[in-house]
Amino acid sequence: MINNKFFGRRRAEPPRPIPPGQYLEDGFPVLSAGPTPRVDTATWEFSIEIGGESVGKWSWEDMNALPQTALHTDIHCVTKWSKLDTDWRGVTIDALLEDAGVTAPTGFVMATCDGGYTTNVPTADIVDGKGMLVHTYDGEPLAPEHGGPIRLLIPHLYLWKSAKWIRGLKFMENDEPGFWERYGYHMYGDPWREQRYTGD
């Protein structure tokens, strides 16, 4: 005997185009490479390095004293779900660089995080309003399982590039693979080109 549950739940049709191979997700799945760190904002610190030299450090209070930006955007996970109309608040990478009194060099950047996670992106993909450190999601403090107290957000790339529990950015002349990139994930990760794995 076959009933309608045999075929599974039908996926909703998106109200606008989403990247190829993706489906709409109403929830917010939790995907992490390891255990969720518990971060104390009283001792939390964020730093930026250029050419191996520290050019700026911020405490939690420093970060929240910088200009805050709201962002309404869609996000796309490499595991094939997309979530539309998400709302975030945080500090743009541009604001951090301006506060440090430096200009981002051309080249690449490595995000470093609690738990040893890293991920690489071209510098061009986090400046000019494209990248943020976000501490608020949907009007509430960002939950630890989603990268709280603060994570990187680069919504035009697959979500693994938006590193959770971020602690620093290291600007580099040459590209280097981060954690998932060393395990075969794509060095760039454009959802619209389905750049999931090496060779895509």
TORZAKOL-226331 format. One line per field, with one value per residue (C-alpha): residue number from 1; x negated, y negated, z negated. Coordinates in pm, whole numbers, plus 32768, in hexadecimal, padded with zeros to 4 digits. Example, Ala and Ser with C-alpha at 12.3 -4.5 7.8 and 13.67 -1.06 7.14 Angstrom:
REM TORZAKOL-226331
resi	c(1, 2)
east	c(7B32, 7AA9)
north	c(81C2, 806A)
up	c(7CF4, 7D36)
REM end
This chain:
REM TORZAKOL-226331
resi	c(1, 2, 3, 4, 5, 6, 7, 8, 9, 10, 11, 12, 13, 14, 15, 16, 17, 18, 19, 20, 21, 22, 23, 24, 25, 26, 27, 28, 29, 30, 31, 32, 33, 34, 35, 36, 37, 38, 39, 40, 41, 42, 43, 44, 45, 46, 47, 48, 49, 50, 51, 52, 53, 54, 55, 56, 57, 58, 59, 60, 61, 62, 63, 64, 65, 66, 67, 68, 69, 70, 71, 72, 73, 74, 75, 76, 77, 78, 79, 80, 81, 82, 83, 84, 85, 86, 87, 88, 89, 90, 91, 92, 93, 94, 95, 96, 97, 98, 99, 100, 101, 102, 103, 104, 105, 106, 107, 108, 109, 110, 111, 112, 113, 114, 115, 116, 117, 118, 119, 120, 121, 122, 123, 124, 125, 126, 127, 128, 129, 130, 131, 132, 133, 134, 135, 136, 137, 138, 139, 140, 141, 142, 143, 144, 145, 146, 147, 148, 149, 150, 151, 152, 153, 154, 155, 156, 157, 158, 159, 160, 161, 162, 163, 164, 165, 166, 167, 168, 169, 170, 171, 172, 173, 174, 175, 176, 177, 178, 179, 180, 181, 182, 183, 184, 185, 186, 187, 188, 189, 190, 191, 192, 193, 194, 195, 196, 197, 198, 199, 200)
east	c(8000, 7F74, 7FDD, 7F6C, 7E5F, 7DA7, 7D35, 7CB9, 7D09, 7D23, 7C2C, 7CBD, 7C8C, 7BA5, 7C3B, 7B03, 79E4, 78F4, 77A4, 77AF, 77C5, 7854, 79A1, 7A57, 7A2A, 7B18, 7A42, 78D3, 7814, 76E2, 75AD, 7456, 730D, 72ED, 7381, 7417, 7324, 73AD, 7318, 7305, 7336, 727C, 7139, 7191, 70A5, 7096, 6F5E, 6EF3, 6D9B, 6CFF, 6BC0, 6B99, 6BAF, 6CD2, 6D7C, 6EA7, 6F4A, 70AB, 7156, 72CA, 7311, 7237, 72EC, 7442, 73D1, 7386, 748F, 7594, 762E, 776F, 7778, 78A2, 7829, 784C, 7753, 76EC, 764D, 756E, 764A, 7750, 783F, 7889, 7934, 79D5, 7A09, 7920, 78D6, 7785, 76D6, 7567, 7430, 73B4, 724D, 722F, 7283, 717A, 706F, 70CB, 70BA, 6F61, 6EF3, 6E8C, 6EF1, 6F2B, 6E15, 6E67, 6E45, 6EEC, 6F5A, 6F6E, 707C, 700A, 70FD, 7129, 710E, 6FFA, 70E2, 7060, 70DD, 7048, 70E1, 7061, 7047, 7134, 724B, 724F, 7221, 7307, 7427, 740F, 7399, 7405, 73CC, 752D, 759E, 771A, 7803, 7978, 796B, 78C8, 775E, 76C2, 76E0, 759C, 7600, 761A, 74C8, 7519, 74B3, 7437, 73F5, 7383, 7497, 7451, 75AC, 754F, 7477, 74D7, 750B, 73D4, 730F, 73D0, 72F5, 7393, 72F5, 7207, 70D9, 7007, 6FBD, 6E63, 6E25, 6D36, 6C95, 6CD4, 6E06, 6DFC, 6F04, 6FC1, 7055, 715E, 7097, 6F83, 708C, 70F5, 71E8, 71CB, 70D0, 71D7, 7337, 7426, 7586, 75FC, 74E4, 7510, 73A7, 73CE, 7296, 7140, 716E, 72D4)
north	c(8000, 7EAA, 7D62, 7BFE, 7C15, 7D17, 7C06, 7B1B, 79AF, 78DC, 77BF, 7661, 759A, 7470, 7314, 72B3, 7373, 7427, 74C1, 7604, 7746, 7695, 76BF, 75D3, 7604, 7568, 75BB, 7577, 76C3, 76DA, 7761, 7757, 780F, 783F, 77E3, 768B, 75A9, 74E6, 738B, 728D, 7132, 70A0, 7133, 7144, 708D, 705F, 7007, 6FAF, 7003, 6F87, 702E, 70D9, 6F92, 6F37, 6DF6, 6DF8, 6EA4, 6E7E, 6EF0, 6F45, 6DE3, 6D4E, 6E16, 6DA6, 6C3B, 6C3B, 6BD6, 6CEC, 6D5C, 6E1F, 6F19, 6FCA, 70E5, 724C, 7357, 749A, 75CF, 76BC, 77DA, 7754, 768B, 751B, 7438, 72F9, 71A7, 71C9, 7099, 7052, 6F37, 6EFA, 6E43, 6E37, 6E96, 6D3B, 6C9D, 6D70, 6D15, 6BA6, 6BB7, 6C56, 6B43, 6C36, 6C90, 6DFD, 6E7D, 6F35, 70AB, 7194, 71B5, 72D8, 72D3, 7373, 73ED, 7493, 760B, 75F2, 75B7, 74E8, 7486, 73BD, 72B7, 71AF, 705A, 6FCD, 70A8, 700C, 6E99, 6D94, 6E0A, 6F79, 7003, 6FCA, 7047, 708B, 70AF, 7099, 717B, 7139, 7031, 7114, 714D, 724E, 73A8, 7468, 7585, 748A, 73EF, 7305, 7228, 71B5, 724D, 71E4, 71BA, 71BA, 7205, 7216, 734B, 749E, 7485, 754A, 7414, 734D, 73CF, 7407, 7392, 72AE, 721B, 7183, 7134, 7168, 70B8, 7174, 7140, 72A7, 7384, 74A5, 75AE, 759F, 76C0, 7741, 76DC, 77CD, 78DF, 78A3, 7782, 7677, 755F, 7456, 74DD, 741E, 74B2, 7437, 74FC, 762A, 7615, 7715, 77E9, 77DD, 77EA, 7764)
up	c(8000, 805F, 7FC6, 8002, 7EF2, 7FC3, 80AE, 7F9D, 7F62, 809A, 80A7, 80B1, 81EE, 81B2, 81E1, 82A6, 8346, 825F, 82C0, 8388, 82C0, 818D, 80D8, 7FEC, 7E76, 7D7A, 7C4B, 7C0A, 7C07, 7B27, 7BD3, 7B2E, 7B4D, 79D5, 7882, 784C, 7790, 7668, 7689, 756F, 7601, 74D3, 755A, 76CD, 77B9, 7931, 79F6, 7B57, 7BE3, 7D23, 7D95, 7C44, 7B84, 7A9E, 7B10, 7A26, 78FD, 7876, 7739, 7731, 76B6, 77C8, 78D2, 785C, 784F, 79C5, 7AC5, 7ADB, 7C23, 7C63, 7D82, 7E20, 7EFE, 7F75, 7F0A, 7FB7, 7F1E, 7FE2, 7F61, 8055, 7F7D, 7FAD, 7EB2, 7F31, 7E8B, 7D62, 7C89, 7BEB, 7B34, 7AFE, 7B71, 7CD7, 7D20, 7DB9, 7C67, 7BB9, 7CB5, 7C9C, 7B20, 7B3B, 7C2B, 7D3C, 7E9D, 7EEF, 7FCE, 810E, 80F9, 8005, 7E9D, 7DA9, 7C9E, 7B57, 7A4E, 78FF, 7921, 7A27, 7B4F, 7C72, 7DCA, 7EE7, 7FCD, 80BE, 8019, 811F, 8093, 7F38, 7F81, 801E, 7F44, 7FA9, 7E5A, 7CF0, 7B92, 7B17, 79AD, 79D8, 7A9C, 7AC4, 79B2, 78AE, 7842, 7929, 7889, 7846, 792E, 7A4C, 7A01, 78E0, 7847, 799D, 7AF2, 7C49, 7D4C, 7EC2, 7F4D, 80BD, 807A, 7FEC, 7E77, 7E11, 7E78, 7D6D, 7C55, 7AFF, 79B5, 7A6E, 79BB, 7ACE, 7C37, 7CCA, 7E14, 7EFB, 804E, 80BC, 809D, 7FA6, 7F5D, 7E15, 7D4D, 7E3F, 7F71, 7F05, 7F02, 8069, 8058, 8165, 812C, 8185, 8152, 8236, 820B, 835E, 8406, 831D, 82AA, 8195, 81BB, 8260, 83D7, 83DD)
REM end
